[in-house]
Amino acid sequence: MDRATLLLGIMNRLLDPVGSGLSIESAQKLVNPRADETVENRVRDWAEKGNKGTLSVGERAEYEACVMAANSVAILQAKARTRLESPSC
């Protein structure tokens, strides 16, 4: 199993208690958040530089941190959607 898959699995398990404790209102707020335009532009720039092989060590660290944060948000969004599909739980 690669490192990214292992990390996502661990994050998913760590966030299980958060997902199960969401109120309906909180789950609704989590479902559709978006990064602001500045963040989206930076991520796009880092991706382009990465594809060209011109990403600096510092930029790579920022990019990887941003990807990890985005993965955490995606896991929380999935848990929120699951909560909204079964509101009686």
N, C-alpha and C positions, 0 to 999 in steps of 0.2 A: 504494500500500500504506500502510495507516495505521501510526502509530507503535507501537501495541501489537503488531500482527502482526510488524512488523519486529524489535522487541525479542525476542519469543518465538522467532523464527527464529535470531537471533544467540545467545540463551541455549542453544537446542537444540544448535547447532553447538559452542559452547564446552564444553558438558557431554558431548559425544560421547566424549572420552577417558575420562571418569569412568565412564560407562556401560559401555564395553567392558572396563574394567579391574575391574569388580565381581566379587568371588567369589560363589559361590552363597549362602553364609551372609550376606554383606553385602546382596545383592539381596533375600533373604527379609526382612531387617530393614527395608529401605526401603519395601517394598510397602504397608504399612498404617499409617504413623505418622499421628497426629491431633494437632491443636493442642489445648492444654489449654482448659478451660472459660472461663478468664479471657480468653484471646485470642479465642475464638469469640464471647463476649459483646461484646467491644469492637468486633470487626468488624461484628457485627449492629447495634450502636448507630451506628457510622459510616455503615453503609449506609442506615439509617433517616433519619439526619440529612441524608445526601446527597440522598435522595429528597424530603425536605421543604425542601431548600435552606438548612438551618441549620448545615451543616458548616463549622467554622472553617478558616482556612488551615493551621494546625498540625495539626488533625485530618485534613484532606485529605492532607497530606504523610505522616502516619502510616499512613493507610488505603492510599495508593498504595504505600508501602514494603511493607506487609503483603501486598498483592496481588502485588507482584513476587516476594516471598519464596515465597508460595504457588505461584506459577507455576513457580519454580525447583524446588520440591519435587515438583510434578506432573510436570515433565519427568524428574526423576530417578526417580520412581516408574515412569513409562512405560519408561524404559531398564532398570530393574530387572526389570519384567515381561518385557520382551523377552529379557533375559539368562536368566531362569528358563525361558522357552519353548524356548531352545536352549542347554542347559547345557554342551554339548560345545565350544562356541566359546571 
